[in-house]
Amino acid sequence: VCDFLFSDSVTKIFHSCKEDLEAVYSWTGRIMENIFDTQLANAFIDGQYSIGYQGLVEERVDIVLDKNETRSNWIRRPLTESQLNYAASDVQYLIHLYKELEIELIESNKIDWLYEDIQYLVSTTFQPITAVEEFRSNISKSEEKNLLNKFNEIVINISKKEKINSTLFFSKKNQKDFIRAALSKGVEDALTTVTKWRRELIQDSAKSLLLHY
Protein backbone atom coordinates (compact mmCIF):
# COMPACT_ATOMS: atom_id res chain seq x y z
CA VAL A 1 0.00 0.00 0.00
CA CYS A 2 2.85 2.42 0.81
CA ASP A 3 5.35 1.29 -1.81
CA PHE A 4 5.51 4.85 -3.18
CA LEU A 5 7.42 5.85 -0.02
CA PHE A 6 10.30 3.63 -1.11
CA SER A 7 10.10 4.27 -4.85
CA ASP A 8 12.92 6.20 -6.47
CA SER A 9 10.50 7.47 -9.12
CA VAL A 10 8.26 9.29 -6.61
CA THR A 11 9.55 12.43 -4.88
CA LYS A 12 8.56 12.69 -1.22
CA ILE A 13 8.45 16.31 -0.04
CA PHE A 14 9.01 17.12 3.63
CA HIS A 15 9.91 20.10 5.76
CA SER A 16 12.64 18.98 8.19
CA CYS A 17 12.43 15.30 7.30
CA LYS A 18 14.45 13.59 10.06
CA GLU A 19 11.51 12.78 12.37
CA ASP A 20 9.45 11.60 9.39
CA LEU A 21 12.30 9.32 8.33
CA GLU A 22 12.42 7.82 11.80
CA ALA A 23 8.63 7.48 12.07
CA VAL A 24 8.26 5.71 8.71
CA TYR A 25 11.18 3.43 9.53
CA SER A 26 9.63 2.57 12.91
CA TRP A 27 6.35 1.76 11.15
CA THR A 28 7.67 -0.16 8.15
CA GLY A 29 11.27 -1.13 8.90
CA ARG A 30 12.27 0.47 5.59
CA ILE A 31 14.13 3.66 4.68
CA MET A 32 12.48 6.13 2.31
CA GLU A 33 14.13 7.13 -0.96
CA ASN A 34 14.01 10.22 -3.20
CA ILE A 35 13.33 12.87 -0.55
CA PHE A 36 13.19 16.64 -0.97
CA ASP A 37 13.48 18.72 2.21
CA THR A 38 12.18 22.29 1.89
CA GLN A 39 13.86 23.47 5.10
CA LEU A 40 17.25 22.26 3.92
CA ALA A 41 16.68 23.54 0.36
CA ASN A 42 15.91 27.02 1.68
CA ALA A 43 19.25 27.15 3.53
CA PHE A 44 21.10 26.33 0.29
CA ILE A 45 19.88 29.57 -1.25
CA ASP A 46 21.00 31.73 1.68
CA GLY A 47 17.76 31.39 3.62
CA GLN A 48 17.34 31.00 7.36
CA TYR A 49 18.96 27.76 8.52
CA SER A 50 16.17 26.19 10.59
CA ILE A 51 13.10 28.13 9.49
CA GLY A 52 9.80 26.45 10.37
CA TYR A 53 7.25 25.43 7.77
CA GLN A 54 4.84 28.19 8.76
CA GLY A 55 7.60 30.78 8.55
CA LEU A 56 8.69 29.57 5.11
CA VAL A 57 5.11 29.61 3.80
CA GLU A 58 4.68 33.16 5.07
CA GLU A 59 8.01 34.22 3.56
CA ARG A 60 7.57 32.60 0.14
CA VAL A 61 3.81 32.28 -0.38
CA ASP A 62 2.76 35.33 1.66
CA ILE A 63 0.15 33.31 3.56
CA VAL A 64 -0.06 33.32 7.36
CA LEU A 65 -1.07 29.88 8.64
CA ASP A 66 -3.28 29.48 11.69
CA LYS A 67 -1.17 28.21 14.61
CA ASN A 68 -3.97 27.78 17.14
CA GLU A 69 -3.88 23.97 17.11
CA THR A 70 -0.10 23.64 17.48
CA ARG A 71 -0.28 22.78 21.20
CA SER A 72 -3.67 21.09 21.25
CA ASN A 73 -4.13 17.45 22.33
CA TRP A 74 -3.12 15.35 19.30
CA ILE A 75 -3.33 12.06 21.20
CA ARG A 76 -7.08 12.23 21.83
CA ARG A 77 -9.34 10.62 19.22
CA PRO A 78 -11.23 11.51 17.20
CA LEU A 79 -9.36 14.62 16.10
CA THR A 80 -11.45 17.78 15.95
CA GLU A 81 -12.41 19.43 12.67
CA SER A 82 -10.06 22.28 13.54
CA GLN A 83 -7.18 19.85 14.07
CA LEU A 84 -7.88 18.11 10.76
CA ASN A 85 -7.87 21.45 8.94
CA TYR A 86 -4.63 22.38 10.68
CA ALA A 87 -3.02 19.08 9.66
CA ALA A 88 -4.07 19.61 6.04
CA SER A 89 -2.69 23.17 5.97
CA ASP A 90 0.57 21.84 7.41
CA VAL A 91 1.34 20.14 4.07
CA GLN A 92 -0.84 22.12 1.68
CA TYR A 93 1.93 24.36 0.35
CA LEU A 94 4.78 21.84 0.22
CA ILE A 95 4.42 21.27 -3.52
CA HIS A 96 4.49 25.01 -4.19
CA LEU A 97 7.62 25.39 -2.06
CA TYR A 98 9.22 22.37 -3.72
CA LYS A 99 8.67 23.69 -7.25
CA GLU A 100 9.97 27.15 -6.39
CA LEU A 101 13.01 25.98 -4.43
CA GLU A 102 13.93 23.29 -6.96
CA ILE A 103 14.08 25.85 -9.77
CA GLU A 104 16.34 28.13 -7.71
CA LEU A 105 18.62 25.25 -6.76
CA ILE A 106 18.94 24.10 -10.37
CA GLU A 107 19.64 27.64 -11.57
CA SER A 108 22.34 28.10 -8.93
CA ASN A 109 23.85 24.62 -9.57
CA LYS A 110 23.13 23.48 -6.00
CA ILE A 111 20.53 20.76 -6.56
CA ASP A 112 23.18 18.03 -6.29
CA TRP A 113 24.44 19.60 -3.05
CA LEU A 114 20.96 19.27 -1.55
CA TYR A 115 20.57 15.62 -2.49
CA GLU A 116 24.06 14.88 -1.22
CA ASP A 117 23.14 16.35 2.17
CA ILE A 118 19.85 14.47 2.27
CA GLN A 119 21.64 11.20 1.53
CA TYR A 120 24.12 11.99 4.30
CA LEU A 121 21.24 12.74 6.69
CA VAL A 122 19.55 9.44 5.81
CA SER A 123 22.73 7.45 6.32
CA THR A 124 23.62 9.09 9.64
CA THR A 125 20.06 8.80 10.95
CA PHE A 126 20.23 5.01 10.80
CA GLN A 127 23.94 4.54 11.38
CA PRO A 128 24.99 3.17 14.80
CA ILE A 129 26.64 5.82 16.97
CA THR A 130 30.38 5.32 17.21
CA ALA A 131 32.52 6.37 20.13
CA VAL A 132 34.12 9.79 19.77
CA GLU A 133 37.89 9.76 20.16
CA GLU A 134 39.32 12.03 22.82
CA PHE A 135 41.05 15.01 21.24
CA ARG A 136 44.77 15.40 21.91
CA SER A 137 46.88 18.15 20.42
CA ASN A 138 50.27 19.74 20.89
CA ILE A 139 48.96 23.27 20.34
CA SER A 140 47.74 25.56 23.10
CA LYS A 141 44.13 26.59 23.71
CA SER A 142 44.89 30.09 22.44
CA GLU A 143 46.40 28.70 19.23
CA GLU A 144 43.38 26.48 18.70
CA LYS A 145 41.06 29.44 19.27
CA ASN A 146 43.04 31.47 16.75
CA LEU A 147 42.74 28.67 14.18
CA LEU A 148 39.02 28.40 14.78
CA ASN A 149 38.55 32.15 14.31
CA LYS A 150 40.47 32.07 11.03
CA PHE A 151 38.56 29.01 9.84
CA ASN A 152 35.27 30.69 10.73
CA GLU A 153 36.25 33.70 8.60
CA ILE A 154 36.93 31.34 5.70
CA VAL A 155 33.54 29.68 6.16
CA ILE A 156 31.72 33.02 6.26
CA ASN A 157 33.51 34.32 3.15
CA ILE A 158 32.77 31.17 1.14
CA SER A 159 29.14 31.21 2.32
CA LYS A 160 28.71 34.79 1.13
CA LYS A 161 30.34 34.02 -2.21
CA GLU A 162 28.21 30.91 -2.80
CA LYS A 163 25.06 32.47 -1.27
CA ILE A 164 24.42 29.66 1.17
CA ASN A 165 23.61 29.74 4.86
CA SER A 166 26.90 29.64 6.78
CA THR A 167 25.51 27.34 9.50
CA LEU A 168 24.39 24.90 6.81
CA PHE A 169 27.84 25.04 5.21
CA PHE A 170 29.86 24.59 8.42
CA SER A 171 28.26 25.06 11.82
CA LYS A 172 30.48 26.20 14.68
CA LYS A 173 30.44 22.66 16.07
CA ASN A 174 31.42 21.17 12.69
CA GLN A 175 34.18 23.74 12.33
CA LYS A 176 35.62 22.71 15.69
CA ASP A 177 35.30 19.00 14.86
CA PHE A 178 37.00 19.55 11.49
CA ILE A 179 39.92 21.54 12.90
CA ARG A 180 40.48 19.00 15.68
CA ALA A 181 40.35 16.12 13.18
CA ALA A 182 42.87 17.94 10.98
CA LEU A 183 45.21 18.55 13.90
CA SER A 184 44.93 14.93 15.05
CA LYS A 185 45.02 13.05 11.75
CA GLY A 186 45.92 15.58 9.06
CA VAL A 187 43.90 17.75 6.68
CA GLU A 188 43.38 15.04 4.06
CA ASP A 189 41.80 12.70 6.61
CA ALA A 190 39.65 15.51 7.99
CA LEU A 191 38.39 16.34 4.50
CA THR A 192 37.10 12.79 4.08
CA THR A 193 34.69 13.40 6.97
CA VAL A 194 32.71 16.08 5.12
CA THR A 195 30.42 15.80 2.10
CA LYS A 196 31.83 16.18 -1.41
CA TRP A 197 30.45 19.65 -2.12
CA ARG A 198 31.80 21.01 1.18
CA ARG A 199 35.16 19.38 0.53
CA GLU A 200 35.41 20.99 -2.90
CA LEU A 201 34.66 24.43 -1.48
CA ILE A 202 36.86 24.27 1.61
CA GLN A 203 39.87 22.09 0.77
CA ASP A 204 42.24 24.70 -0.69
CA SER A 205 41.64 27.20 2.12
CA ALA A 206 41.85 24.51 4.82
CA LYS A 207 45.14 23.16 3.47
CA SER A 208 46.61 26.67 3.35
CA LEU A 209 45.44 27.48 6.89
CA LEU A 210 46.79 24.24 8.36
CA LEU A 211 49.96 24.03 6.28
CA HIS A 212 52.32 24.30 9.26
CA TYR A 213 50.36 22.14 11.73
MOGI-V586205 format. One record per residue. N is the residue number from 1. SS is DSSP state (H for helix, E for strand, C for the rest). PSI is psi in whole degrees, 0 to 359 (none if undefined). OMEGA is omega as a letter, one per 30 degrees, with the letter a starting at -180 (999 if undefined). Layout:
n = <N:N>
ss = <SS:SS>
psi = <PSI:PSI>
omega = <OMEGA:OMEGA>
This chain:
n = <1:2:3:4:5:6:7:8:9:10:11:12:13:14:15:16:17:18:19:20:21:22:23:24:25:26:27:28:29:30:31:32:33:34:35:36:37:38:39:40:41:42:43:44:45:46:47:48:49:50:51:52:53:54:55:56:57:58:59:60:61:62:63:64:65:66:67:68:69:70:71:72:73:74:75:76:77:78:79:80:81:82:83:84:85:86:87:88:89:90:91:92:93:94:95:96:97:98:99:100:101:102:103:104:105:106:107:108:109:110:111:112:113:114:115:116:117:118:119:120:121:122:123:124:125:126:127:128:129:130:131:132:133:134:135:136:137:138:139:140:141:142:143:144:145:146:147:148:149:150:151:152:153:154:155:156:157:158:159:160:161:162:163:164:165:166:167:168:169:170:171:172:173:174:175:176:177:178:179:180:181:182:183:184:185:186:187:188:189:190:191:192:193:194:195:196:197:198:199:200:201:202:203:204:205:206:207:208:209:210:211:212:213>
ss = <C:C:H:H:H:H:C:C:C:C:C:E:E:E:C:C:C:H:H:H:H:H:H:H:H:H:H:H:C:C:C:C:C:C:E:E:E:H:H:H:H:H:H:H:C:C:C:C:C:C:C:C:H:H:H:H:H:H:H:H:H:C:C:C:C:C:C:C:C:C:C:C:C:C:C:C:C:C:C:C:H:H:H:H:H:H:H:H:H:H:H:H:C:H:H:H:H:H:H:H:H:H:H:H:H:H:H:C:C:C:H:H:H:H:H:H:H:H:H:H:H:H:H:H:H:C:C:C:C:C:C:C:C:C:C:C:C:C:C:C:H:H:H:H:H:H:H:H:H:H:H:H:H:H:H:H:H:H:H:H:H:H:C:C:C:H:H:H:H:C:C:H:H:H:H:H:H:H:H:H:H:H:H:H:H:C:H:H:H:H:H:C:C:C:C:H:H:H:H:H:H:H:H:H:H:H:H:H:H:C:C:C:C>
psi = <324:28:334:333:335:12:133:347:355:121:127:121:126:164:109:82:352:312:326:319:313:320:314:321:319:326:320:339:14:154:130:154:162:70:142:125:114:329:314:317:319:322:335:345:38:26:176:140:309:41:138:164:315:320:321:322:316:320:320:333:348:38:130:116:144:127:9:331:4:316:20:173:104:0:325:140:145:159:150:164:321:320:319:318:321:316:321:317:338:350:355:325:8:319:319:314:317:310:318:313:323:317:314:322:320:315:330:9:38:4:322:327:316:310:332:318:323:318:321:318:315:314:321:335:324:12:133:141:129:153:140:128:142:135:130:134:154:356:158:167:321:323:319:317:319:317:316:320:318:320:322:322:319:313:315:317:317:320:318:317:317:353:53:157:130:327:323:315:303:101:165:321:315:327:314:316:319:312:318:322:320:320:327:317:353:155:318:316:318:322:333:348:354:161:160:313:324:317:317:327:328:341:316:314:320:317:321:317:321:16:321:18:none>
omega = <a:a:a:l:a:l:l:a:l:l:l:a:l:l:a:a:a:a:l:l:a:a:l:l:l:a:a:a:a:a:a:l:l:a:l:a:a:l:l:l:a:a:l:l:l:l:l:a:a:a:l:a:a:l:a:l:l:a:a:a:a:l:l:a:l:a:a:a:a:a:l:a:a:l:a:l:f:l:l:l:l:l:l:l:l:l:l:a:a:l:a:a:a:a:l:l:a:a:a:a:l:l:a:l:l:a:a:l:a:a:l:l:l:a:l:l:l:l:l:l:l:a:a:l:a:l:l:a:l:a:l:a:l:a:l:a:l:a:a:l:a:l:l:l:l:l:a:l:l:l:l:l:l:a:a:a:l:l:l:a:a:a:l:l:a:l:l:a:l:l:l:l:a:l:a:l:a:a:l:l:l:l:a:a:a:a:a:l:a:a:l:a:a:a:a:a:l:a:a:a:a:a:a:a:a:l:l:a:a:a:a:a:999>
